[in-house]
């Protein structure tokens, strides 16, 4: 079997340039890719398949985010986008694993064999990457982690069946802003609560398997095993994507929950010599240090305090083109 990749594309035109550079880096180091899914958050058709070149034999699928400009674009909208892309790539046939890559991620070395070996050693793995916001062992947990991740479990504890019945009948909705206040969570709108009612059994299942709110892999780049996708399809978890639209939870947090819901583990693979060199914002280390440490998948090449995005991309583009000349 081979591997596949999923890449969500934001609406900015800068995203198209980022996609080209990301795809070039992926094919430079891991050209034996079997399936590649793009999911575009632009409201218009940008013909993204004509913007990139993939190896012969790679199945290329381009989708439009099903949210249609509804929901939270950086939270629930991305959750719906990811589930749609996973459903598509799962139809491409058996794969060893699927890499999810943001457009501000980059491939700087080979990773496929290392991930395959790691998965063979950990048959209960479901999600592999950087377990937390950064691969830096000396970094504190970021505020965004504390702000967004507890909402799933808090929802299970505090959104009662009585509240949900009130919401569905609109009995508990205030007229001025169409919202209802939930203790420990805050003020949420009707769409959020009804969507939550549909996904609540998934979260409860994850909690039965020992899930806690801070279990996820940083979303810039991670690997999902084929077993995760198979189990998600069998349980119907890939069919509930529009229920996530208004849920104020990040996509990587959702994937951590689903990994636990299907009975698999979330494993870190980001130490020295391991492929994931990921950080929530900016680079975890300098470009040269990322190479020295042996990382292969890095994030984020934008918003770094020490290097511009252009400088980072030029640095790694020069290295991979030198590599190509030496082959």
Secondary structure, DSSP 4 states (H G I P E B T S, - for coil): -EEEEEEEE-SSTHHHHHHHHHHHHHHHH---EEEEEEEE-SSS---GGGG----TT-EEEEEE-TTTT-S-TTTHHHHHHHHHHHHHHHTT--EEEEEEE-TTEEE-S--HHHHHHHHHH-TTEEEEE-SSSBS-TTPPPPHHHHHHTTHHHHHHHHS-HHHHHHHHHTTT--TTTSEEEETTTEEEEHHHHHHHHHHHHHHHHHHHTT--TT----TTEEEEEHHHHHHHHHTTGGG-GGGGTT----HHHHHHHHHHHTT-EEEE--STTSSEEEBSSS-SS-HHHHHHTT--EEE-SSS-SSS-HHHHHHHHHHHHHHHHHH-
